[in-house]
Amino acid sequence: MAAAPAIPAMNALITPPSDEETLTMYQPLDEESAEVDSFIRNHPLSRALRENPDFTESRPQMKIPEAQRSHNFTGGTLSGPGRIVVPPFQFSEKGGKSMVGIYYLGTDLCGHAGIVHGGLLATLLDEGLARCCFPALPNKIGMTATLTVNYRKPAPAGAFVVLRAKTTKVEGRKAWVEGQIETLVGEGEEPVVLVEASALFIEPKQAAAMARIYPVA
């Protein structure tokens, strides 16, 4: 009987929700979360990407089985009030060409007072650049080989940001990606680039087996 709770979690891994299903799975638990969620969902950038037929919208964190989210770094430990307040919205271009993610970074993610910790930004870039290129890899999964991060401006806590990533090269099991995190601005305004990164991801030789356990839509 001890193994019984693991069965739903394993089923969720093998048959995760679709991208479309993830968009209806999150329910805000408080007023702040509801306001943040509504702001991102209805922002002009979100609406423009949603209307672009080359992009697919999803909330990747919602594909993590609920029983495992507390053990996931970005989907559990770093998520919730004061942290990554709501599950990010992600817009992925067909074929793993590019990706745009929109986040709200709370006030409990600081290094210096009022400034988001640089390690958190590096973590978001590592995960975001990986999600960008996975669809371009043969088995749609890879591991970080190198990640280079250049910090440009302090990132204020309690603010909305945009992560942009672009796959620049794919050779067999290898994919090179570049990206940045910038401020989320209104129409006609120029965003401020906060941090830039480049990375190399390599698909493991045993990826065909891993892909069945960790499917990526």
N, C-alpha and C positions, 0 to 999 in steps of 0.2 A: 504493500500500500504506500510505502514511502516514496515510490517512484511515480505515483499517480499524478502529482502536481506538475511533473516535468512534461507530461504528455501534451497538454495544450501549448506549452512553450515551444516544444519541438515541432508541433503541427504548424504553429505560427511562423517558424523559421522556414519550414519546407514550403508552405503555401502562404506567403506574406500578402497583406492587403495590396490592392492595386494603387497606382499613383492617385487615381481619382478617389478611391475610397479613403485615402489618408486625409483628404481635404475636409472630411466631415467627422473625423474621429476625435478631434480635440475639443474639449469643452472647458472654457475659462472658469477658474475657481473663485476669482475675486474681481472687483471692479477694475483694478489696474490692468489685470491680464485681459479683461474684455476690451478695454480701451485700446491697448497695444495691438491686440489681435485684429480689431476692426480697422485701426489706422493702417496697418500693413496691408490687409486684404483689399482696402479701398484706395490705396495710394495710386497716383497716376502711373508710376513705374509698374506696379503690379497689374494694373488694368491693361497697359500697353503690351506687356509680355503675355498676358492671358489671351489677348486677341491675336497674337502672332502664331500662325499655324506651325511654325518651325520649332516652337517651344512647348514643353509639357510641364504642367504645374504639379507639385507634390509637396508633402511634408515628410521627409525621409525618416525623422525620428519616430514617427508613428508606426513605422514598419518594425521597430524593435518590439518583440513580445513584451507585454506589460510586466510579466514576471521577471524579466531581465533588465528592465530600464534602470533600476536602482544600481545595477552593476556596470552600467555603461557611462563612460566619462562625460561625453557631451549630451547624451540623451537622458542622463539621470543626475549624476553628481553636479554638473554645472547648470542644470535646468531648474526653473522655478522662480518664485518671487525673489527679487533682488539680484538674480543671476541672468541666465538667458531666459527671459520671462515667459515667452511662448515658443513652441516649436517653430523653427524658422520656415519660411516659405522658400521653396526652391523652384527655379524655372530652368529646365535643361533643354539645350538645343539638340536636335536629332543627331545621332551618330557620335555623341560625346564631343561635339565641336566646341561648345561653350556652356557656361552655367552662370546664373545669377541667383544669389541667395540674399534674403532680407532678414535682418535680426534686430532685436532690441536688447542691448546690453545694460543690465541693471547696475546698481550702485554697490553691490557686494562682490564685484569682480576686480577690485582695484589693487594696484601695487602702491604707487604714490596716491595720496588722497585725491579722489575725484578723477583719477586717470586709470583707464582699464589696463590691467597687467599685460605686459608684452607677451608673456607666455600663453595667455588665453588667446590673443590674436594669432599667434603662431599655430596654436592648436586648431583654430577655426580654418586657417588657411590650409593646413595639412589635410584636414578632412574635406574641405570644400574643393580643393584642387583634385583630390582623389575622386570624389564623386563626379567631377566634371569629366574625367578621362575614362572612367571604368567602362562606359558603353562602347568605347573605341577599342578595348582590349578583347582578344579572342574569347576568353571566358568571363569577361566583365568583372574582373576582380584583380587587385594588385596590392603591392606593399610599397611603402615609402623607401626609396633608396637614398635620395638626397633631398633636402629642403633648405633653401637659402632665403632668409628673411631680411628685408631692409626697412627699418622704421623711418617714416618721413615726418609725421606730426604726432603729438600726443592725442590719444583717443579718449574723449571725454566719456565718463560713465553716465548712465541714465540717458542713453541716446540711441537713435536708430542708425544702423550702418548697412552698407551693401557690400557683399562679397562678389567680385566678378572674376571668372576664371576662363581661360581659353587653352585648349589643347593645341600645341604648336607643332608637334611631330609625333608620329607613331611608327615604330619599327618592330614588328613581331610582338614580343611580350613586353616591350618597353614603350612608355608614353611620357612625353615631356609637356609640362603644363606651366603656364604663367598666370599670375592673378594679383589682385589687390583688394584691400578693404578701404572703402571710402565712405564719406558721410552721405546720408540719404537726404536729398534736397527736393524742393518743389520744381515744377515745370519752369524751364528757362534759367534756373540757377546752376552754378558750376559747383560740383562736389569737390571736397578736399580729400586728397589721397592721404590716408593715414599710414598704411604699410603696404609694401609690395613683396611678392615672393615668386620663386621659381622652384620647380620640383621635378624629379624623375621618379616614376612609379614602374615597378617591374612585376609582371604577373608570375607567381610561383609556378614551378614545373608541375606541381600537383594541383593546379588550379581547377582542372576539370572536376575533381572530387569536391573541392572547396565550394565551387559554384553551386553544387546541389544543396549544400548545407547553408550557404549564405547567398541566396539568390539576389540579383540586382536587376530590377526591371528596366 
